[in-house]
């Protein structure tokens, strides 16, 4: 049996909605009813707020990686013994050579911006079930010493102030718990003004080159 549409040999003859409604007990629209046939009011109850906590094992690599963030404020990657690729975040096997990696490498907390997205549309955050505050900026950054990029956040929300290739620096949370969010966000590394000033000052103080004097034309 199927609802509406042409007859289908495999599913039987099509039935219209009116035919279905006439079948007692099979279909009955109760959405407009406020009371039972006996006169009892149809009541509703709210389910209330429901939370589920999920725990999962992080394994050796991620446990060490997050412990280093929490305890030492440093990033650690793993290096492939065959091709030399340094992975951040770490993983067990090299994605190119498929060999197990056991060499840990300390990485810098600065790197290059590889890409960014500024999100301005609110949505429910799956981490806590609440509406996500917007705007926020997701970034891809490759830390110095790493071959792969990692995803995190930037404190700037103006695309006019961001450009792929800019230098970024991690800003650490004072209270760290062993999470990727022990890094609060990444900020743009501004070029030091004092480094620019001496160069400009030297250029300004440099005397202008004297033009060679024109030789007087010989009289014929």
Number of C-alpha atoms within 10 A of each C-alpha: 12 14 13 13 10 11 14 11 9 8 9 11 15 16 15 12 11 8 12 15 13 11 10 8 8 8 12 11 7 9 6 6 10 12 12 10 8 6 8 9 11 9 7 6 5 5 6 5 5 5 7 5 5 5 5 5 7 10 8 10 18 17 13 15 22 24 19 17 21 23 12 9 18 18 22 25 24 27 24 22 15 13 11 11 20 24 25 23 19 22 18 16 16 21 12 10 12 11 14 16 19 16 11 16 17 14 18 16 20 21 24 19 23 17 17 19 14 17 15 13 10 12 13 11 11 9 7 11 10 10 11 17 13 13 13 19 19 19 20 20 27 23 24 14 19 24 14 17 19 15 15 18 21 23 14 18 17 11 11 7 9 15 13 13 13 16 20 21 20 23 17 18 14 10 8 18 14 18 15 17 16 20 21 17 21 24 16 20 14 10 9 8 8 8 9 10 11 11 10 11 10 10 11 10 8 9 8 8 6 6 6 6 6 6 6 6 6 5 4 3
